[in-house]
Amino acid sequence: MLPCMCGNFRRTSRALTQLYETALRPIGLRATQLTILQVLGRTGEVSQGQLGEMLAMDSTSLTRTIAIMRRQSWLAERPGKDRRERRLRLSSAGEAQLGRAMPVWEKVQSRLRRKLGQQAWNDLLQLTHQVTGLVTTKGDSL
């Protein structure tokens, strides 16, 4: 076990990402792309800035991922209130891709939940949500 919280979370994140991406590879989807499809599927249209905040994702990485997804025609985009704002939503191709991905995602989720046990699964989800909330709201003032 690593003594650093960040190191442990990053190690776990890499392992989970590999697990999900191995399962998603046959449908041509990366884990980050799936997360964006899921968020937009739940929220509808949001600005790119709002999406970045929801995902705690830096602007450069988000812009790069969105560009790839737009080339796949999975996202629809329109201008926002000013020239700098872009509003994003799922396109029909994005909805179809999300529909293909969900059974794959559910299978991975189910396997992982079964191996961890329901209580550990719930505790882990709650803990990661709590840490993310604390860090994104408090930031450097921790």
HELIX and SHEET records of a PDB file:
HELIX    1   1 MET A    5  LEU A   24  1                                  20    
HELIX    2   2 ARG A   25  ILE A   27  5                                   3    
HELIX    3   3 ALA A   31  THR A   43  1                                  13    
HELIX    4   4 GLN A   48  LEU A   55  1                                   8    
HELIX    5   5 SER A   59  ARG A   71  1                                  13    
HELIX    6   6 SER A   92  LEU A  116  1                                  25    
HELIX    7   7 GLN A  118  LYS A  138  1                                  21    
HELIX    8   8 GLY A  139  SER A  141  5                                   3    
SHEET    1   A 3 VAL A  46  SER A  47  0                                        
SHEET    2   A 3 ARG A  86  LEU A  90 -1                                        
SHEET    3   A 3 LEU A  75  PRO A  79 -1                                        
END                                                                             
